[in-house]
Amino acid sequence: MTLETLFLKFVEYRAVLVPMLFLAPWLAYVLCLVIPGKREEPFILSLNLGLAVLSLFLWTGYLVYASNTGGWQQVIRQADVMLLCAPIYYFVTSLLLSRYRLPLEQIPVFRTIQGLAIMVGVFLAFAWLMSRVHLLFFTYIPFPVFLLLLIALLGIGYTGYRRVVS
């Protein structure tokens, strides 16, 4: 299965997918009310938050794929608004309801999300920095300062990695 067929299946089954994405955080919340517990509640909230992050990754992948193949004009003309808004709603609602039920530090997947966010931010900063590096760049910034900036970025990235792993 290619990405194109996956995204076409999402569009084909949007009548089922969109209500599921809108109801999933509330279902997890109700399950936490019905099955309270020190083990069960963090597991349910962690699973729900992990699925919300997965839906955001798929949403991002769709936008990248659609904008690269057809441009933003085609995305605006052909995209289903509810299908584009549902993952954002799912993530934000899941995060707010999870925070309401438990402190976020007690939810295992939240550390992973934080670490991944740090690593993505470092990657984007590193990619932006590398796209700007030219010979002219070193006339403004000395090379040791550039190396220290790279070391700092890699240190921040390693911090994100440690949050994911430990």
N, C-alpha and C positions, 0 to 999 in steps of 0.2 A: 504494500500500500504506500503510495506516495503522499506527500503533504497536500498536493492538490486534491486528491480523492478524499483525504481526511477532512479538509475544509469544505469540500462539496457535500460531504455527508452531514457536517454540522449545519449547513444551510438547508439541506433536505429535511432534516429532523429538527428544525428549530422550534416547531410547535410543541415538541416534547422537551427539548433542551432548555429553553428559556424559563418555563415554569419551574423546572427542576432547580435551576440556578437561583431563582428568586426564593424558593421554599427551603433550600438546603440549610442555610444558617438557622432558620427558625426551627427546623426539624432537629438540628443538633442542640439547640437551646432547650426545646421541650424534652429531649432525651436526657439532658443534664438535670432537668427538674424532676423527671420520673426516676432516673437512676443516679442519685447522688452518691458520690463515693470518692475517696482519695485517689483511687487508681482509675476508676471508670471515667470520671469527669475529665481529667486531663487527656485521657486517651481519645475520647469523643471529640473534644475541642481541638486536639492536635490533628486528628484525622480530617476534621472539617476545614481547619485552617490550611492544612497541606493541600487539600483538593481545591481550595480557593486560590492558592498560589499556582497550582497547576493550571487552573483555568486562565489565570493572568498570563502565564507563559504561552499558552495556546493563543490567547488573544494577541499578544505581542508578535508571535510567529505569524499569525494571519495578517496582521497589519504590515509586517515587513515583506511577506510574500506578495500580498496584493499590491503594495506600493511599488515593488520592484518589477512585477510583471505588467501591470496596467497603469501605473501612476496613480497619484492621489485623486485625480479627477474621476477615474473609473471606480475607485474605492468609494468616493462620495456618492456617485450615481447608483452603484449596485449594492452597497452594503445594507444589511438589515440593522436598523438603529437599535432595536431591542436586543439583538444578538451581540451587538457591540457594547451595549451598556450593562448587560447582565453580569459579565465577569467582574467588572469594577464594583458593582453593587454587592455581589457575592463576597468579594474580598473585604470591602469596607465594613459590611454588616457583620461578617464573621469575626473580624478583628474587634469591633465594638462589643458584640455580644460575648466574645471570649474574655475581653477585659472586664466586662460586667460580672461574669461568673467567677473568674479567678484572676489573680495577678498574672500578667503575661510571662513572668519568669518561671512560673510553674508549668507552663505549657511547653512540652519538649520541642515541638516544631518551630516555636518562635525564635529560639536561639539559632536554628538553622536558617530561618528566613533572614535574621539580622546578619549572619555571616555571609550569606549569598548576596545580600544587598550591598554589604561593604565591598565584597570582591567584585561585583558588577560595577560599582562606582569607581573603584581603583582601575579596573580594566578600561572603562570609558575615559577616565582622566589620563591614563597611560596612552591610549590610542590617540586622544586629542593631542597630547604632548608630542608623540612621535610623528603625527601628521604635520606639526608645525616646525619640526627640527630641520633646519637648512644650515648651510654654512654661515649665512647671515645671522642666524640665531646666536651663534657663539661669539659674535662681536658685541652683543648686548649682555649676555650672561656668561660668566667664566665657566669653564668646563668643570671645575670642582663643585661649583654650586649646582650645576646640572646633575652631576653624579649624586650629590646629597639629596636633591629633589627625587631622583629615581629611587634611592635607598629608602627615603621616607615613604614613597608610594608603595614600594614592595613591603615595607614594614606594616603599613596599614592593611595591605592585602593579606599578609600573613596573620594579622590579628583576626580578620574575617574568616580565614581558613581555620584558625584554632577554635573559633566559635562554632563552626560547622562540625568539626571533628570531635571536639571534647564535650 
